[in-house]
Amino acid sequence: MEVVYEDNHIIIVSKRSGEIVQGDKTGDRTLADDVKAYIKEKYAKPGNVFLGVTHRLDRPVWGLVVFAKTSKSLSRLNDMFRNGEVHKTYWAICQNTPEQPEATLTHWLTRNEKQNKSYAYDKEVPSSKKAVLHYKIIGHSERYTLVEIELMTGRHHQIRCQLAKIGCPIKGDLKYGAKRSNPDGSISLLARMVEFVHPVSKEKIHAESDVPDDKLWREISPK
């Protein structure tokens, strides 16, 4: 587990693909469990450690996750995420190149709970939610394209679904149309950067994740 930022109220860690942020039906050990164990050991805390989950990343995704270490920061961070005051930047390796080098995508997404999958539509349909993101191309390899994504909304599988909708599924993302899986079971999506005003100190927080230790990621990422 890589700690990217920590103070008395907040801890930001860089998650590896395959880790789950919060408990699910698998019963597997979670990233939250690991962070609690880290805090308990580092500060020799007796009893239970408080840790608030403020947001999630899909299990096969890499990158930054923000946790709250106090109830005060948890309630404020929850409001900030809800109000769009936490700015998240993602990098995604796509198996095709978008038609435009930079664009804003707007779709309406519906969610199928049984399939754990979202579907994107060009126009509003029943039970759909508006999804907006901005992307720009920032890198190329011989076969793949790296795009940087700014999320304007936070919908289920939004980046995965919207990129697939424009014919650019994320490398390794079989659920959304990738041709083949990645050997490690990951998808090539990274929560690269997070920025927000600290909910208690009011300082500006800027955190970045390293790219995965992988040949293609190193080759395609800006130097």
Secondary structure, DSSP 8 states (H G I E B T S, - for coil): -EEEEE-SSEEEEEE-TT-BSS--TT---BHHHHHHHHHHHHTT--S----EE-----TT-EEEEEEESSHHHHHHHHHHHHTT-SEEEEEEEESS--SSSEEEEEEEEEEETTTTEEEEESS--TT-EEEEEEEEEEEE-SS-EEEEEEESS--TTHHHHHHHHTT--BTT-GGGT-SS--TTS--SEEEEEEEEE-TTT--EEEEE----S-HHHHHHS--
